[in-house]
């Protein structure tokens, strides 16, 4: 692990962002959006960080599930939808609404970002994922998008689609990846900041 950089490890099927920081011990936490983050001391070996994650996989899985399920529960009949609080239609669940909304919006966003990056996915899938906003298989060109993105402002969907399409050009998260991504979505940091917050906090309240 190189100082000052972040890496991704796995705790079972859960991706964990690993970051070197000025800390004395390993510190694992689950962010508001359900993503996992591990702070490690500067000289911590990668193997030690992985052993720590393996030992805490059960704890992490329980806390990730708890965080991601919280936002989907209606409060006063309202749920976050595209960055605003909206009434949940009678007889519909949040997941059903999010899936329908994303299915309607994704084709336009995908076409726009494919044109910006000059690359095409071989297929798109909508998934209810607990730990990722999107995923890509560069070998097949298939991309999966988390239906819960419909809870956040539309710009977040733009970012995730652009991010996963960029992986068709560069599988890693190196400097080239971020340079390519910036051609389609210049403000990556702003979108990531929104997605780290609970969806309700990202809503515009009249």
WOMO-V273482 format. One record per backbone hydrogen bond with DSSP energy under -0.5 kcal/mol. NH is the residue of the N-H (numbers start at 1). CO is the residue of the C=O. If there is no record, write none. Layout:
BEGIN
nh=NH co=CO
nh=NH co=CO
END
This chain:
BEGIN
nh=5 co=2
nh=7 co=18
nh=9 co=16
nh=11 co=14
nh=12 co=10
nh=13 co=11
nh=14 co=11
nh=15 co=13
nh=16 co=9
nh=17 co=36
nh=18 co=7
nh=18 co=16
nh=19 co=38
nh=20 co=5
nh=21 co=40
nh=23 co=21
nh=27 co=39
nh=29 co=37
nh=31 co=29
nh=31 co=35
nh=32 co=196
nh=33 co=196
nh=34 co=31
nh=36 co=15
nh=37 co=29
nh=38 co=17
nh=39 co=27
nh=40 co=19
nh=44 co=41
nh=49 co=45
nh=50 co=46
nh=51 co=47
nh=52 co=48
nh=53 co=49
nh=54 co=50
nh=55 co=51
nh=56 co=52
nh=57 co=54
nh=60 co=56
nh=61 co=57
nh=62 co=58
nh=63 co=59
nh=64 co=60
nh=65 co=61
nh=66 co=62
nh=67 co=63
nh=68 co=64
nh=69 co=65
nh=70 co=66
nh=71 co=67
nh=73 co=70
nh=75 co=78
nh=78 co=75
nh=79 co=86
nh=81 co=84
nh=82 co=150
nh=83 co=151
nh=84 co=81
nh=85 co=204
nh=86 co=79
nh=88 co=77
nh=89 co=87
nh=92 co=89
nh=97 co=93
nh=98 co=94
nh=99 co=95
nh=100 co=96
nh=101 co=97
nh=102 co=98
nh=103 co=99
nh=104 co=100
nh=105 co=101
nh=106 co=102
nh=107 co=103
nh=109 co=105
nh=110 co=106
nh=111 co=107
nh=112 co=108
nh=113 co=109
nh=114 co=110
nh=115 co=111
nh=116 co=112
nh=117 co=113
nh=118 co=114
nh=119 co=114
nh=122 co=141
nh=123 co=141
nh=125 co=143
nh=127 co=125
nh=127 co=145
nh=129 co=127
nh=135 co=144
nh=137 co=142
nh=138 co=136
nh=140 co=137
nh=141 co=137
nh=142 co=137
nh=143 co=123
nh=144 co=135
nh=145 co=125
nh=146 co=133
nh=147 co=127
nh=149 co=146
nh=150 co=147
nh=151 co=148
nh=152 co=149
nh=156 co=153
nh=157 co=153
nh=157 co=154
nh=158 co=154
nh=159 co=155
nh=160 co=156
nh=161 co=157
nh=162 co=158
nh=163 co=159
nh=164 co=160
nh=165 co=161
nh=166 co=162
nh=167 co=163
nh=168 co=165
nh=169 co=166
nh=170 co=166
nh=178 co=174
nh=179 co=175
nh=180 co=176
nh=181 co=177
nh=182 co=178
nh=183 co=179
nh=183 co=180
nh=184 co=180
nh=184 co=181
nh=185 co=181
nh=188 co=186
nh=191 co=187
nh=192 co=188
nh=193 co=189
nh=194 co=190
nh=195 co=191
nh=196 co=192
nh=197 co=194
nh=201 co=198
nh=202 co=198
nh=202 co=199
nh=203 co=200
nh=204 co=83
nh=205 co=203
nh=206 co=204
END
